[in-house]
Amino acid sequence: MNLFKGFSSEEKSRIRYIVSDVDDTITCDGLLHPDALNALYMIKKRGLKTVLVTGGSAGWADGYIRQWPVDAVVAESGALLIYRKDGHIVYETNPSIDCDDYNYKRDELLRLTKDFVFSSDQYARLYDIAYEKTALDGKKEKKLFDAIRILGGFALVSSIHVNVLFAPLNKKKGIDDFFPRLKDVLDIDMSIYEFYSHTLALGDSLNDEALFEAFPISVGNKRVYDEYGRFEHPPGYVTTLYGGDSFAKVIADLLV
């Protein structure tokens, strides 16, 4: 485990892009603190580009792209890309989603689990289903994962939710699938593998593990530190701060 003590000068010179989770990575217990918001503005001021990658809903992502100083949002664990173009907000669906079959399976899982506790923003989700982790006892957890298996779904576990999709998506695959569009949106002048090596990835939970594996420069906050043994592919660094406090510290070191 490498505790974060600051980036090397070589790492600082390489980083041109930020790819970051949102919940409990930029926020703290659902709140955006001033230091974290200021860090996002400082990234923008320095000319770096930010892509948020979140298991959060299309509704939340729409708010981020409208109100936060970020360049694009990959939402619902890779299902959607949201960005600005010519003064408009553009939504693009991941090409791996077959809508007819997808929607049937999604509706069937919703029916089978109608008595479960869903994320409070489930109404604002277009493709995934999010269940509150704290409301899943052993019996409900078994019923949920049995139904996911039967329907051919895929589960991703965050710090707060179990997210279910009916395509083999995760945050890293979302970046990969949308990279041709991101090249235009972010004015990227390199291949995807060069992009990986020039990007700082930030996260806090197991659904960020694919990012930690793909991006050579990555930082997990204290939630990762607390559950480090569960990660097959841990981040390059971990901090001893939670949420937005960690995010602000890491960005401050990057930009100093």
Secondary structure, 3 states (H helix, E strand, C coil): CCECCCCCHHHHHHCCEEEECCCCCCCECCECCHHHHHHHHHHHHCCCEEEEECCCCHHHHHHHHHHCCCCEEEEHHHCEEEEEECCEEEEEECCCCCHHHHHHHHHHHHHHCCCCCECCCHHHCCCCEEEEHHHCCHHHHHHHHHHHHHHCCEEEECCCEEEEECCCCCHHHHHHHHHHHHHHHCCCCCCHHHHHHCEEEEECCHHHHHHHHHCCEEEECHHHHHCHHHCCCCCCEECCCCHHHHHHHHHHHHHC
